[in-house]
Amino acid sequence: MPYPVYFHSAAVTPHGCLFVFGGSKGLEDDAPRSNEVHKVWLKTAPLLEICWERILDLLPQISKLPSKALVELGIPVEILARLS
């Protein structure tokens, strides 16, 4: 984390990716709140995950395409199941 936060929320995906959302940047009552999301891989990500994240970086609108178009592009069934 680039700065300490308190009263945040965190979750780990089945593939080992940790997400931390929000929190307070201090313990004082008037401490600023954060709505930032931080992400870190706790282990080496599977190649499928690395590739899908890169595709999303390059083509952020791809997840809005119809399923038929995604199948024609060669997107794996495991990824298609997540989008529906």
CORZI-V804527 format. One record per residue. N is the residue number from 1. RES is the residue in three letters. OMEGA is omega in whole degrees, 0 to 359 (* if undefined). BURIAL is b if it has 16 or more other C-alpha atoms within 10 Angstrom, else e. D_CENTER is the distance of its C-alpha to the mean C-alpha in Angstrom with 2 decimals. Layout:
# CORZI-V804527
((N & RES & OMEGA & BURIAL & D_CENTER) (N & RES & OMEGA & BURIAL & D_CENTER))
This chain:
# CORZI-V804527
((1 & MET & 180 & e & 15.35) (2 & PRO & 178 & e & 17.38) (3 & TYR & 180 & e & 19.39) (4 & PRO & 175 & e & 20.12) (5 & VAL & 178 & b & 18.96) (6 & TYR & 177 & e & 20.60) (7 & PHE & 179 & e & 19.93) (8 & HIS & 176 & e & 16.13) (9 & SER & 181 & e & 13.79) (10 & ALA & 178 & e & 11.73) (11 & ALA & 178 & e & 10.32) (12 & VAL & 178 & e & 10.04) (13 & THR & 177 & e & 8.95) (14 & PRO & 180 & e & 12.13) (15 & HIS & 175 & e & 11.40) (16 & GLY & 178 & e & 11.25) (17 & CYS & 181 & e & 7.88) (18 & LEU & 174 & b & 8.48) (19 & PHE & 176 & e & 6.82) (20 & VAL & 181 & b & 9.84) (21 & PHE & 168 & b & 10.72) (22 & GLY & 181 & b & 14.10) (23 & GLY & 177 & b & 17.34) (24 & SER & 183 & b & 20.77) (25 & LYS & 177 & b & 21.65) (26 & GLY & 180 & e & 24.94) (27 & LEU & 180 & e & 27.12) (28 & GLU & 180 & e & 29.54) (29 & ASP & 183 & e & 29.79) (30 & ASP & 180 & e & 29.24) (31 & ALA & 180 & e & 26.30) (32 & PRO & 177 & e & 23.68) (33 & ARG & 179 & e & 20.55) (34 & SER & 171 & e & 17.08) (35 & ASN & 181 & e & 14.41) (36 & GLU & 175 & e & 11.98) (37 & VAL & 177 & e & 8.45) (38 & HIS & 185 & e & 8.57) (39 & LYS & 175 & e & 6.67) (40 & VAL & 175 & e & 9.18) (41 & TRP & 180 & e & 10.18) (42 & LEU & 175 & e & 13.18) (43 & LYS & 180 & e & 14.82) (44 & THR & 182 & e & 15.02) (45 & ALA & 175 & e & 12.42) (46 & PRO & 182 & e & 14.30) (47 & LEU & 179 & e & 15.53) (48 & LEU & 180 & e & 14.25) (49 & GLU & 180 & e & 10.55) (50 & ILE & 181 & e & 11.60) (51 & CYS & 181 & e & 13.56) (52 & TRP & 178 & e & 11.22) (53 & GLU & 179 & e & 8.72) (54 & ARG & 177 & e & 12.09) (55 & ILE & 179 & e & 13.41) (56 & LEU & 177 & e & 10.77) (57 & ASP & 184 & e & 11.60) (58 & LEU & 183 & e & 15.23) (59 & LEU & 186 & e & 15.47) (60 & PRO & 181 & e & 13.03) (61 & GLN & 186 & e & 15.57) (62 & ILE & 182 & e & 15.70) (63 & SER & 179 & b & 13.89) (64 & LYS & 178 & e & 16.79) (65 & LEU & 177 & e & 19.43) (66 & PRO & 182 & e & 21.58) (67 & SER & 181 & b & 21.07) (68 & LYS & 179 & e & 24.36) (69 & ALA & 180 & e & 23.31) (70 & LEU & 177 & b & 20.16) (71 & VAL & 179 & e & 22.50) (72 & GLU & 177 & e & 24.93) (73 & LEU & 178 & e & 22.38) (74 & GLY & 178 & e & 21.85) (75 & ILE & 183 & e & 18.31) (76 & PRO & 181 & e & 18.47) (77 & VAL & 180 & e & 19.16) (78 & GLU & 179 & e & 16.32) (79 & ILE & 179 & e & 13.81) (80 & LEU & 180 & e & 16.21) (81 & ALA & 179 & e & 16.30) (82 & ARG & 186 & e & 12.65) (83 & LEU & 182 & e & 13.42) (84 & SER & * & e & 16.55))
